[in-house]
């Protein structure tokens, strides 16, 4: 039996939490279980998708046409892409340091902002809508994408093996953020 001194568990937990960034490729032999970050972000997305579904059902009850379905799809696709890139970042890069925790919390706040703006936003295909109705949704969508891009930029700087993929993702997120910011300002005016 090994002799353990007081605080050994704490030191081991601190070493795990402060380990250097590793990509998924470097840890292929390890089994990766779902982390608390994965589960937390998935829970926030479940709330977001359920709110989107409730919005769809209320619009489908008012109108008996294909317009609410197109409206739902136009809102679901951007939400799904945010989930995809956020989940792929969390799954691909194995880290538990303070910047990662801040990243997850800011993304969760942005997703909560998306959730709060779902009901007021509508693509409104085929009927009139008030200007500024979707500006909150578009702005939060841009901010979450920008934050994911900044996290990938951090990976590109600190992890040379993942630099190309992280830079491609960063550039995509920058372009998508710029488009969503433009949409938010166009809708506000």
ABEGO torsion letter per residue (X at the ends): XBBBBBGAAAAAAAAAAABBBBBAAAAAABBBBBBAAAAAAAAAAAAAAAAAAAAAAAAAAABBBAAAAAAAAAAAAAAAAAAAAAAAAAAABBBABAAAAAAAAAAAAAAAAAAAAAAABBAGBGBBBBBGAAAAAAAAAAAAAAAAAAAAAAAAAABAAAAAAAAAAAAAAAAAAAAAAAAAAAAAX
